[in-house]
Amino acid sequence: MRTDDSDVVLVRAARDGDGDAFALLLTRHRPLLLALCRRQLGDAALAEDAAQEAALQALLNLGSLQDAGRFGPWLAGIGLNVCRMWLRARARESRSREALREGQARAGQSDRQADIEGRACAGRWTSCRTASGSPCSSSTSPA
């Protein structure tokens, strides 16, 4: 393969199993792919990983490329989709962590409230009611 071969020629060769042709396609289009990933993710190391993931997906799905002359935009689209997927996953993870923290904080407040109510009930077993108005449980009976 020569570096001046068109994308069409290189894609056809890569589809036929020519790894050098695919490597040349990546060398040719990687700068744009990397720039798009950096812009989307805001992190150079993550952008490198996303570009690598996009290259792998392109290799695995090369047969689905309909217009061999549009390899560059197709690869860029794959890269953007990888970045979007990672950003969505990061947002979900962040929301999950936040929900977990909130749940733990609420659980801690509930435990403290139950402890306070239990102490208030001590010594007043027959007439005890919690702040919510429900009767105290037997676990809060005086010893």
C-alpha positions in Angstrom: 0.0 0.0 0.0 1.1 3.5 -0.8 0.3 6.5 1.4 -1.3 8.2 -1.6 -3.9 5.5 -2.2 -7.4 6.7 -1.8 -9.6 5.8 1.1 -11.7 3.7 -1.2 -8.7 1.5 -2.2 -7.6 1.2 1.4 -11.0 0.3 2.7 -11.4 -2.4 0.0 -7.9 -3.8 0.9 -8.7 -3.7 4.6 -11.9 -5.5 4.0 -9.9 -8.2 2.2 -7.8 -8.6 5.4 -4.9 -6.2 4.7 -4.0 -4.9 8.1 -1.5 -2.4 6.7 -4.3 -0.8 4.7 -6.4 -0.4 7.8 -3.4 1.0 9.8 -2.8 3.5 7.0 -6.5 4.6 7.2 -6.2 5.1 10.9 -2.9 7.0 10.5 -4.6 9.3 8.0 -7.8 9.9 10.0 -6.6 9.6 13.7 -5.8 13.3 14.2 -9.4 14.4 13.5 -10.7 11.5 15.6 -8.5 12.4 18.5 -9.4 16.1 18.3 -13.1 15.3 18.3 -12.7 12.9 21.3 -10.6 15.5 23.2 -13.3 18.1 22.6 -16.1 15.9 23.7 -14.4 14.4 26.8 -12.1 17.3 27.9 -9.4 14.8 28.9 -6.5 13.8 26.7 -6.0 10.4 28.3 -9.7 9.5 28.0 -9.7 10.8 24.4 -6.9 8.4 23.6 -8.9 5.5 25.0 -12.0 6.6 23.2 -10.1 6.9 19.9 -8.7 3.4 20.4 -12.2 2.1 21.1 -13.5 3.8 18.0 -10.7 2.3 15.9 -11.5 -1.2 17.2 -15.2 -0.7 16.5 -14.4 0.5 13.0 -12.2 -2.5 12.4 -14.9 -4.9 13.6 -17.6 -3.1 11.6 -15.8 -2.3 8.4 -18.1 -4.4 6.4 -21.1 -2.1 7.4 -19.4 1.0 5.9 -21.6 1.7 2.8 -19.5 4.3 1.1 -15.8 3.5 1.3 -14.9 7.0 0.3 -16.4 8.3 3.6 -14.2 6.3 6.0 -13.0 9.5 7.8 -16.5 10.9 8.6 -17.7 7.3 9.5 -14.7 6.9 11.9 -15.4 10.3 13.4 -19.0 9.4 13.9 -18.0 6.2 15.7 -15.6 8.2 17.9 -18.4 10.7 18.8 -20.8 7.9 19.7 -18.1 6.3 21.9 -17.6 9.6 23.7 -21.4 10.1 24.1 -21.8 6.6 25.5 -19.0 7.2 28.0 -20.4 10.6 29.1 -23.8 9.0 29.6 -22.3 6.2 31.6 -20.3 8.7 33.7 -23.4 10.8 34.4 -25.4 7.6 35.4 -22.5 6.6 37.7 -22.4 10.1 39.2 -26.2 10.1 39.8 -26.0 6.6 41.3 -23.2 7.7 43.7 -25.2 10.8 44.7 -28.3 8.7 45.3 -26.3 6.3 47.4 -24.9 9.2 49.5 -28.4 10.7 49.9 -29.8 7.3 50.9 -27.0 6.8 53.5 -27.6 10.3 54.9 -31.3 9.6 55.2 -30.7 6.2 56.8 -28.3 7.9 59.3 -31.0 10.5 60.2 -33.6 7.8 60.6 -31.4 5.8 62.9 -30.7 8.9 65.0 -34.4 9.8 65.1 -35.3 6.2 66.2 -32.6 6.3 68.9 -34.0 9.7 70.2 -37.5 8.4 70.2 -36.5 5.2 71.9 -34.8 7.1 74.7 -37.9 9.4 75.1 -40.0 6.3 75.5 -37.9 4.8 78.2 -39.8 4.9 81.5 -43.1 5.7 79.8 -43.9 2.4 78.3 -47.7 2.5 78.5 -48.2 6.0 77.1 -45.3 6.3 74.8 -45.7 7.5 71.2 -43.1 8.5 68.6 -42.9 11.9 67.0 -44.9 10.5 64.1 -47.7 9.5 66.5 -47.2 5.7 66.3 -46.9 3.6 69.5 -43.3 2.7 70.5 -42.3 -0.8 69.7 -41.5 -3.5 72.3 -37.8 -3.0 71.4 -37.9 0.3 73.1 -39.4 -1.0 76.4 -37.6 0.0 79.5 -35.2 -2.5 81.0 
